[in-house]
Amino acid sequence: MIRHGLIRAEAPGGAVWLSPSGAQPVRRWQIRFHDLTDAEIEALLQFHEACGGWKTFRFADPMANLLRWSEDLTMPVWGRSAGITVTRTGQDADGASEFLIVNTSAGVGYIWQDLDLAPGAICCFSCELWSAGIDQAVLHAAGERKVVAGAGAWKLEHVTGVSPGGPQPVQIEIGAGGSLFVRRLMAELQLAPSSYKPSFEDGGVYASTRFALDGIRVVTTGPDRHSAEILLETVAEN
């Protein structure tokens, strides 16, 4: 949820005007946890106490595509090896952008994007791809790799790994002279891919997130069992 600052003015006759305040919009998340153990709720409370309402931390939205610009692989946020070319070839029936990636070099090439994830986070990297020939690709995410064969029709492929922590690439590896068509690239905090969520300027990782005022509530539901609700916020980057 994104909230925009507004200025409200009311005339003597009762007319009301709303105008932007000029303040940056704030993005907020309301997250609920159920059946937490004593140890889990204690860890959450300690983290909240350490951060207070002012110290920021990096937050990966569990419902978002973590990648930026999944709809434009030519943007600078995507790294490319020397010899890798990317060309936008059109859109699918749902409007998702399609790209041709060609490795013109004599060695292995990559196209990648770095994500800064917490240690132990599950990361699933998925995309749809096809090749007119017999070219293969390798998908990489969170230290795991998966060889995927080119096919004559679009096919959804994914690889899932456990984050070692810190900045790490999710990437597609293409052999020397190889080429592949790709679309619908997505990185998520789960074991398998969900329905595609296109991304543009914003990805799902927010570097300056904090607990909102009164941003945590805890209810004990039984022995060694608790529920919690937290409210997080960050200034929207775009």
Summary of the structure (lengths in Angstrom):
residues: 238
radius of gyration: 21.8
end to end distance: 13.5
largest distance: 75.3
contacts: 698
relative contact order: 0.24
helix: 6%
strand: 55%
